């Protein structure tokens, strides 16, 4: 299941989670939950935006961007009005918009904590892209705020629901092909722009920080164990 295809059904996927159980039960008067996308990079433009036109349980209700030149595209493509477009200076005004139920954080990794907390304090449920934060302390702070304001916090890691991954985990648990001794996992893609934030450590970029989660999670899920040491070459 490709990431883009997954997002066409992500609203259905989260329906079985605590996140959606609480949200959907409290929105019986609405046909679809309103989602605000924060950060309009390629993932929002090419995957999340299109997906939200097809989901049965969610819809695009607002966007947040620091680029004025992106306004017209999102207005034309999704019929958004001026009041549905925010920037990072007036971000807190989303608290006054009842059309927004969920805020989806699609920002560079070093901005996840700040805007997740801001969105929670605005009274919105939050989906934050992976990795959750820059370190465990930031992640714990995000969780504490979520609990304090009694809003749901969900991390956008899709492979919990990927049928191929679930099948592999099942094979490992049952030792279908014998006892598991070694896990070899890799994930990667090329970036042609040398100035892209994903190549900058201070932004939370780098192979291990940004996409290494896929390889690490595969090993954790298949073995049912946590890492106790690591090395790098």
Buried (B, 14 or more C-beta within 10 A) or exposed (E): EEEEEBBBBBBBBBBEBEBBEBBBEEBEEBEBBBBBBBBBBEBBBEBBBBBBEEBEBBBBBBBBBEEEEBBEBBBEEBEBEEEBBBBBEEBEBBBEBEBBBBBBBBBBBBBBBBBBBBBBBBBBBBBBBBBBBBEEEBBEBBBEBBEEBEBBBBBBBBBEBBEEBEEBBEEBEEEEEEEBEEBEEEBEEEEEEEEEBBBBEEBBBBBEBBBBBBBBBBBBBBBEEEEEEEEEE
